[in-house]
Amino acid sequence: MRPASHLVVDKGRVSERRYWRLVHEPRPDLDPTEHAERTFEAMCRSAAMRSRLVRGGFVSLSGGLDSRLVAGATPADAGMHLFTMISSVEGAETPDVRVAKQVARILGREHHIRQVPPSEVSTIGETLIRLTAGLNQIHHPAKSFQALKEMKAGAGFKMGGGPGDSLAGAFILGSIHDIDPRMARTQVEKFIMCRREHSARVLRAVFRHEVVTEYYPQLDEAMHDAFATLGGPTAAHRTTAWAMAFRQPAFTFTSPIHNHPDVTEASPHLGYDYVDRMLELPAAWLFRKNYYKYMIWHCLPALREVEYANTGERLSGVLQTFQPSLRKRVCGTIENLLPTRPVQHLRAAFRKSNAAPCFEYDLLRSDSRLMADIREVIHSTPGVQELLDVAWCDRYVDDFQAGRLHTPSRRHEQALMGGLATLCYWFRYLACGT
C-alpha cells in the first residue's frame, strides 16, 4: 500500500483512495521565535494526548534532539520514565548515555539504562523475522528489541521520536545546493544514488551475478517513482518529504514494536498541528536541522547547556543563514550542465574508506551463533542457491568475522551482513511456511 491510502478489495475488484497528501508549502514571512513557540505548543498538545492513551510506559531517550524534545514535552504526571539503550558491545558509557543522563537529571525523571547482550543478536534476529516477515533487516532494529523488553516489563507502551528526524530535515544530503531551487533536480538525483547504499560489485559478494544484473537497475526506478509523487521547491523539501512519506511509514509498519501483540508505540511528532507547522519551513530552516535546533533551544531553556551527542556541541540558539561561496556557486553551475550519474560515479571512485567505529557492526560480529546460522542456511535450505552464491557467501562470512571490509565503512558493512542474515532467517522460517 502507498502511504495515506485506503484500499478496498471487493469481489475481485481493487479500489484505492488517497486520503491525504504531504506537501511542503514554505512561508518566507515566518517569524522564527513566534513559529517556534507555536510549533512547540503543538508538540506539547500531541505529547499530552498520546501519553494519556495509557497510564505508564516510557519515553525513549538518546543523546539526540528528537528524544529530548519528546521528553521535555511529555507531562511530568503522565507516569512515563525515560529509557536509554547502551550502544556499546563492551557496555562502556557512550556520549548518548552521558547526554541522556544529563537530560533525565535536569528534567527530574526516573531513568532506566539497559544494554543489548551481544549473545542475543541471533535470537533477536529470529524473533524479528517471525514478527515482520523479513521486511525489516536485523542490523538496525536489533537495537529496538531492548526497548521491546522494557515495554513488556512495564505497561507495554513507548513514546518515541522516530519521525522527528524525518520532518526536521535530517535526510538532506548536507550540501548548500540542497536549498537552491535551481539545483533541485541534480541534488535529488544525487540523493537517489546515495540511498542505493551498495554498488553492484559489492552485492555480488553474496548474490548470484544474474540476480544482481536483473534487479539492481530496479532500485533507482523505484526511487524515481517515489519522487515523482513528491513536491517542493528545493531538494531539501523533496528529500524531507520522501523521508516522511516513504521511509518513515516503511520503518514504522514493519518494525517489531508495531507487529508485537503485547506492546504499542505512539509518536507526538505525528500530530497534525505539529506536522502542518513543520511543512511551512523555508529550505534554509530545514538545512542541518537549523530550525529544529533553534526551537529546542528557545522552548526548552533548562536543557540549553546539554550538548548534542552527535556533534559534542551545545545548541547555539541562533537561526543560521546560509550563503554559498563563489566556489560553490561556480561548481553548482557546472554540475547542472553535466550528467549527474557519471560525475557521482567519478567521485565515488576517489572516495576514501571510513574506519569510524559502528555499534551495529560490532553487535553482529559479537554473536558466533549468528554466523553459524547463516552458514547452515546457505548450505542446507532449499531455494537459497537461486539467489545467493554459496562459495562467495562463505568467503564473505569469513571476511566479516576477520574484520575485512568489502564496503567503504563498517556502517555499510553491517547493512550488507544484516541483509544477508535477514534473508537467511527468512528462508529458514518463512520460505517453506514453517
C-alpha positions as CSV (number, residue, x, y, z in Angstrom):
1,M,0.0,0.0,0.0
2,R,1.1,3.5,-0.7
3,P,1.3,6.0,2.2
4,A,-2.0,7.6,3.2
5,S,-4.0,5.2,1.0
6,H,-7.3,3.4,1.6
7,L,-7.5,0.1,-0.1
8,V,-10.8,-1.9,-0.7
9,V,-10.9,-5.4,-2.2
10,D,-14.4,-6.4,-3.2
11,K,-15.4,-9.3,-5.4
12,G,-12.0,-9.4,-7.2
13,R,-12.0,-5.6,-7.8
14,V,-9.5,-3.4,-6.1
15,S,-10.0,0.3,-5.5
16,E,-7.6,2.8,-3.9
17,R,-8.2,6.2,-2.5
18,R,-5.6,8.7,-1.1
19,Y,-7.0,10.5,1.9
20,W,-4.2,13.0,2.5
21,R,-1.1,14.2,0.6
22,L,2.0,15.6,2.4
23,V,3.0,18.8,0.7
24,H,5.6,21.5,1.7
25,E,4.2,25.0,1.5
26,P,7.1,27.1,2.7
27,R,6.4,30.6,4.0
28,P,9.1,33.2,3.7
29,D,7.4,35.6,6.1
30,L,7.7,33.4,9.2
31,D,8.9,34.9,12.5
32,P,11.2,32.3,13.9
33,T,10.5,32.9,17.6
34,E,6.7,33.0,17.2
35,H,6.7,30.0,14.9
36,A,9.0,28.0,17.3
37,E,6.6,28.7,20.2
38,R,3.6,27.6,18.2
39,T,5.3,24.5,16.9
40,F,6.4,23.6,20.4
41,E,2.9,24.1,21.8
42,A,1.6,21.8,19.1
43,M,4.2,19.2,20.2
44,C,3.2,19.5,23.8
45,R,-0.5,19.0,23.0
46,S,0.4,16.0,20.9
47,A,2.6,14.5,23.6
48,A,0.0,15.1,26.3
49,M,-2.7,13.4,24.2
50,R,-0.6,10.4,23.4
51,S,0.8,10.0,27.0
52,R,-2.7,9.6,28.3
53,L,-3.6,6.7,26.0
54,V,-2.3,4.5,28.8
55,R,-1.1,5.0,32.4
56,G,2.6,4.4,32.4
57,G,5.3,3.4,29.9
58,F,8.5,5.2,28.9
59,V,10.0,7.8,26.7
60,S,12.9,6.6,24.5
61,L,15.8,8.9,25.3
62,S,19.1,9.2,23.5
63,G,21.6,12.0,23.2
64,G,20.0,13.4,20.1
65,L,17.4,16.1,19.6
66,D,14.1,14.3,18.9
67,S,14.1,12.4,22.2
68,R,14.9,15.4,24.4
69,L,12.1,17.3,22.7
70,V,9.6,14.4,23.4
71,A,10.9,14.1,27.0
72,G,10.6,17.8,27.6
73,A,7.1,18.0,26.1
74,T,5.7,15.0,27.9
75,P,3.7,15.9,31.1
76,A,5.5,15.1,34.3
77,D,2.4,13.5,35.7
78,A,2.0,11.0,32.8
79,G,3.8,8.3,34.7
80,M,6.4,7.9,32.0
81,H,10.0,7.1,32.9
82,L,12.9,7.7,30.5
83,F,14.8,4.8,28.8
84,T,18.2,4.7,27.2
85,M,20.0,1.9,25.4
86,I,23.8,1.5,25.7
87,S,25.1,1.5,22.2
88,S,28.4,-0.3,23.0
89,V,29.1,-4.0,22.9
90,E,31.5,-3.6,25.9
91,G,28.9,-1.7,27.9
92,A,31.0,1.5,28.1
93,E,29.3,4.8,28.7
94,T,28.8,6.4,25.2
95,P,28.1,10.1,24.5
96,D,24.5,9.1,24.0
97,V,24.2,7.7,27.5
98,R,26.2,10.5,29.1
99,V,24.0,13.2,27.5
100,A,20.8,11.2,28.2
101,K,21.7,11.1,31.9
102,Q,22.1,14.9,31.9
103,V,18.7,15.4,30.3
104,A,17.0,13.0,32.8
105,R,18.6,14.7,35.8
106,I,17.6,18.2,34.7
107,L,14.0,17.1,34.0
108,G,13.9,15.2,37.3
109,R,12.6,12.0,35.7
110,E,13.2,8.3,36.5
111,H,15.8,6.9,34.1
112,H,16.5,3.3,33.1
113,I,19.6,2.3,31.2
114,R,20.0,-1.1,29.5
115,Q,22.5,-2.9,27.3
116,V,21.8,-5.3,24.4
117,P,23.5,-8.6,25.3
118,P,25.7,-9.5,22.3
119,S,24.9,-13.2,22.6
120,E,21.2,-12.4,22.0
121,V,21.6,-11.0,18.5
122,S,20.7,-14.3,16.7
123,T,17.7,-14.9,19.0
124,I,16.6,-11.3,18.4
125,G,17.0,-11.8,14.6
126,E,14.9,-15.0,14.6
127,T,12.1,-13.3,16.5
128,L,12.3,-10.2,14.3
129,I,11.8,-12.2,11.1
130,R,8.9,-14.0,12.6
131,L,7.2,-10.7,13.6
132,T,7.9,-8.7,10.4
133,A,8.3,-11.5,7.7
134,G,11.7,-10.1,6.8
135,L,10.5,-6.7,5.7
136,N,12.9,-5.1,8.2
137,Q,16.6,-6.1,8.3
138,I,18.0,-7.1,11.6
139,H,21.1,-4.9,11.7
140,H,19.2,-1.8,12.8
141,P,16.1,-2.9,14.6
142,A,18.1,-5.4,16.7
143,K,18.6,-2.4,19.0
144,S,14.8,-1.8,19.3
145,F,14.4,-5.2,20.9
146,Q,15.9,-3.8,24.1
147,A,13.1,-1.2,24.0
148,L,10.6,-4.0,23.4
149,K,11.9,-5.8,26.5
150,E,11.5,-2.6,28.5
151,M,7.9,-2.3,27.2
152,K,6.9,-5.8,28.1
153,A,8.4,-5.4,31.6
154,G,6.1,-2.4,32.2
155,A,2.9,-1.0,30.7
156,G,3.8,-2.2,27.1
157,F,3.9,1.4,25.9
158,K,6.6,3.5,24.3
159,M,6.6,7.2,23.5
160,G,9.1,7.5,20.6
161,G,10.6,10.3,18.5
162,G,11.0,8.3,15.3
163,P,9.5,10.7,12.7
164,G,11.3,13.7,14.3
165,D,14.5,13.4,12.2
166,S,12.5,13.0,9.0
167,L,10.4,16.1,9.5
168,A,13.3,18.2,10.7
169,G,15.4,17.6,7.5
170,A,17.9,15.0,8.7
171,F,17.9,13.2,5.4
172,I,19.0,16.2,3.4
173,L,22.4,15.4,1.9
174,G,24.2,18.3,3.6
175,S,25.2,20.3,0.5
176,I,24.4,24.0,0.3
177,H,23.0,23.2,-3.1
178,D,20.1,21.4,-1.4
179,I,18.5,24.8,-0.6
180,D,18.9,26.2,-4.1
181,P,15.7,25.7,-6.3
182,R,17.9,25.7,-9.4
183,M,19.8,22.7,-8.2
184,A,16.8,20.6,-7.1
185,R,16.8,18.1,-9.9
186,T,20.6,17.5,-9.7
187,Q,20.5,17.1,-5.9
188,V,17.5,14.8,-5.9
189,E,19.4,12.5,-8.4
190,K,22.5,12.6,-6.0
191,F,20.2,11.6,-3.1
192,I,18.8,8.7,-5.0
193,M,22.3,7.4,-5.8
194,C,23.4,7.8,-2.2
195,R,20.3,5.9,-0.9
196,R,21.4,2.9,-3.1
197,E,23.9,2.1,-0.3
198,H,25.8,-0.7,-2.1
199,S,27.3,-0.9,-5.6
200,A,26.5,-3.9,-7.9
201,R,30.1,-5.1,-7.4
202,V,29.6,-5.2,-3.6
203,L,26.3,-7.1,-3.8
204,R,28.0,-9.7,-6.0
205,A,29.9,-10.7,-2.8
206,V,26.8,-12.5,-1.7
207,F,24.2,-12.6,-4.5
208,R,24.4,-14.6,-7.8
209,H,25.6,-12.3,-10.7
210,E,22.4,-12.8,-12.7
211,V,20.3,-11.8,-9.7
212,V,22.2,-8.5,-9.3
213,T,22.1,-7.9,-13.1
214,E,18.3,-8.3,-13.2
215,Y,17.2,-6.5,-10.0
216,Y,19.8,-3.8,-9.4
217,P,18.5,-1.3,-12.0
218,Q,15.1,-1.5,-10.4
219,L,16.4,0.2,-7.2
220,D,16.7,3.6,-9.0
221,E,13.4,3.0,-10.9
222,A,11.5,2.6,-7.6
223,M,13.1,5.7,-6.1
224,H,12.3,7.8,-9.2
225,D,8.7,6.6,-9.0
226,A,8.5,7.7,-5.3
227,F,9.9,11.1,-6.0
228,A,7.5,11.6,-8.9
229,T,4.7,11.9,-6.3
230,L,6.5,14.5,-4.2
231,G,6.7,18.2,-4.5
232,G,8.6,21.1,-3.0
233,P,10.7,24.0,-4.4
234,T,14.1,22.6,-3.4
235,A,15.9,19.2,-2.9
236,A,15.8,19.9,0.8
237,H,12.0,19.9,0.7
238,R,11.7,16.9,-1.6
239,T,14.1,14.6,0.3
240,T,12.4,15.6,3.6
241,A,9.0,14.7,2.0
242,W,10.4,11.4,0.8
243,A,11.6,10.6,4.3
244,M,8.2,11.3,5.8
245,A,6.0,9.8,3.1
246,F,8.0,6.7,2.2
247,R,10.9,5.9,4.6
248,Q,9.2,6.6,7.9
249,P,6.0,4.7,7.3
250,A,8.0,1.7,6.0
251,F,10.1,1.6,9.2
252,T,7.0,2.2,11.3
253,F,4.7,-0.5,10.0
254,T,7.4,-3.2,9.6
255,S,9.1,-2.7,13.0
256,P,8.9,-5.4,15.6
257,I,7.2,-3.0,18.0
258,H,4.3,-2.4,15.7
259,N,3.9,-6.1,15.0
260,H,4.1,-7.4,18.5
261,P,0.8,-8.5,20.2
262,D,1.7,-7.1,23.6
263,V,3.1,-3.7,23.0
264,T,2.4,-0.4,21.2
265,E,4.1,2.9,20.4
266,A,3.0,6.5,19.9
267,S,4.9,9.4,18.4
268,P,3.9,13.0,19.2
269,H,5.8,14.1,16.1
270,L,2.9,12.8,14.0
271,G,0.4,15.2,15.5
272,Y,-1.3,17.1,12.6
273,D,-0.8,20.6,14.0
274,Y,2.9,19.9,14.6
275,V,3.4,18.5,11.1
276,D,1.5,21.3,9.4
277,R,3.9,23.9,11.0
278,M,7.0,21.9,10.0
279,L,5.7,21.8,6.4
280,E,5.8,25.6,6.3
281,L,9.6,25.9,6.8
282,P,11.8,27.5,4.2
283,A,14.7,25.3,2.9
284,A,17.4,27.2,4.9
285,W,15.5,26.4,8.1
286,L,15.4,22.7,7.2
287,F,19.1,22.6,6.3
288,R,21.3,21.0,9.0
289,K,18.2,20.9,11.3
290,N,18.6,24.7,11.6
291,Y,15.1,25.5,12.8
292,Y,14.7,22.3,14.9
293,K,17.8,23.2,17.0
294,Y,16.6,26.8,17.3
295,M,13.1,25.6,18.5
296,I,14.6,23.2,21.1
297,W,17.0,25.9,22.4
298,H,14.3,28.5,22.7
299,C,11.5,26.4,24.1
300,L,13.4,24.1,26.5
301,P,15.7,26.6,28.2
302,A,16.5,24.2,31.1
303,L,18.4,22.0,28.5
304,R,20.4,24.7,26.8
305,E,23.7,23.6,28.5
306,V,23.2,20.0,27.4
307,E,25.4,19.2,24.3
308,Y,24.1,17.5,21.2
309,A,25.7,14.0,21.4
310,N,26.1,13.7,17.6
311,T,28.5,16.6,17.5
312,G,29.6,17.2,21.1
313,E,28.5,20.9,20.8
314,R,25.8,22.9,22.6
315,L,23.0,24.4,20.6
316,S,23.7,28.0,19.8
317,G,20.2,29.4,19.9
318,V,20.8,31.2,16.6
319,L,18.9,30.6,13.4
320,Q,21.7,30.5,10.9
321,T,21.7,32.0,7.4
322,F,23.5,30.1,4.6
323,Q,25.2,31.7,1.6
324,P,27.2,29.5,-0.9
325,S,30.7,30.6,-1.5
326,L,31.8,31.7,-5.0
327,R,33.5,28.4,-5.5
328,K,30.3,26.5,-4.6
329,R,28.2,28.7,-6.9
330,V,30.6,28.0,-9.8
331,C,30.7,24.3,-9.1
332,G,26.9,24.2,-8.9
333,T,26.5,25.8,-12.2
334,I,28.9,23.4,-13.8
335,E,27.2,20.4,-12.2
336,N,23.9,21.5,-13.5
337,L,25.3,21.3,-17.0
338,L,26.9,17.9,-16.6
339,P,25.1,14.5,-16.4
340,T,24.8,13.7,-12.7
341,R,25.5,10.0,-12.7
342,P,28.9,9.9,-14.4
343,V,30.1,12.8,-12.1
344,Q,28.9,10.9,-9.0
345,H,30.5,7.6,-10.1
346,L,33.8,9.5,-10.6
347,R,33.5,11.0,-7.1
348,A,32.8,7.5,-5.6
349,A,35.9,6.1,-7.3
350,F,38.1,8.5,-5.4
351,R,36.2,8.3,-2.1
352,K,38.4,7.1,0.8
353,S,37.4,4.3,3.1
354,N,36.0,5.3,6.5
355,A,37.3,3.5,9.5
356,A,34.9,5.0,12.0
357,P,33.5,2.6,14.7
358,C,29.9,1.3,14.3
359,F,27.9,-0.3,17.1
360,E,25.7,-2.4,14.8
361,Y,28.8,-3.8,13.1
362,D,30.3,-4.8,16.4
363,L,27.0,-6.2,17.5
364,L,26.7,-8.5,14.5
365,R,30.3,-9.7,14.8
366,S,29.9,-10.5,18.5
367,D,27.4,-13.4,18.1
368,S,29.1,-16.5,16.8
369,R,25.8,-18.3,16.6
370,L,24.6,-15.8,14.0
371,M,27.4,-16.6,11.7
372,A,26.8,-20.3,12.2
373,D,23.1,-19.9,11.4
374,I,24.0,-18.1,8.2
375,R,26.3,-20.8,7.0
376,E,23.8,-23.6,7.9
377,V,21.0,-21.9,5.9
378,I,23.2,-21.2,2.9
379,H,24.3,-24.8,2.6
380,S,21.2,-26.7,3.6
381,T,18.0,-24.7,2.9
382,P,16.2,-25.3,-0.5
383,G,15.9,-22.2,-2.7
384,V,18.7,-20.2,-1.2
385,Q,21.1,-21.0,-4.1
386,E,18.7,-19.4,-6.6
387,L,19.6,-16.0,-5.0
388,L,22.9,-16.4,-3.2
389,D,26.3,-17.6,-4.5
390,V,27.2,-20.2,-1.8
391,A,31.0,-20.0,-2.4
392,W,31.1,-16.2,-2.3
393,C,28.9,-16.1,0.8
394,D,31.3,-18.5,2.6
395,R,34.2,-16.2,1.8
396,Y,32.2,-13.1,2.8
397,V,31.3,-14.6,6.2
398,D,35.0,-15.5,6.8
399,D,36.0,-11.9,5.9
400,F,33.3,-10.4,8.1
401,Q,34.4,-12.4,11.1
402,A,38.0,-11.5,10.4
403,G,37.1,-7.8,10.1
404,R,38.0,-7.5,6.4
405,L,35.6,-4.9,4.7
406,H,34.1,-5.3,1.3
407,T,32.5,-1.8,1.5
408,P,33.8,1.7,2.3
409,S,32.9,1.6,6.0
410,R,31.7,-0.5,8.9
411,R,28.3,1.2,8.7
412,H,28.0,-0.1,5.1
413,E,29.3,-3.5,6.0
414,Q,26.8,-4.1,8.8
415,A,24.0,-3.2,6.4
416,L,25.2,-5.8,3.9
417,M,25.6,-8.5,6.6
418,G,22.3,-7.5,8.2
419,G,20.6,-8.1,4.8
420,L,22.2,-11.4,4.4
421,A,21.3,-12.6,7.9
422,T,17.7,-11.4,7.4
423,L,17.4,-13.3,4.1
424,C,18.8,-16.5,5.7
425,Y,16.3,-16.4,8.6
426,W,13.5,-15.7,6.2
427,F,14.4,-18.8,4.2
428,R,14.6,-20.8,7.4
429,Y,11.2,-19.8,8.9
430,L,9.0,-18.4,6.2
431,A,10.0,-19.7,2.7
432,C,8.6,-23.1,3.4
433,G,5.7,-21.9,5.5
434,T,7.3,-23.0,8.8
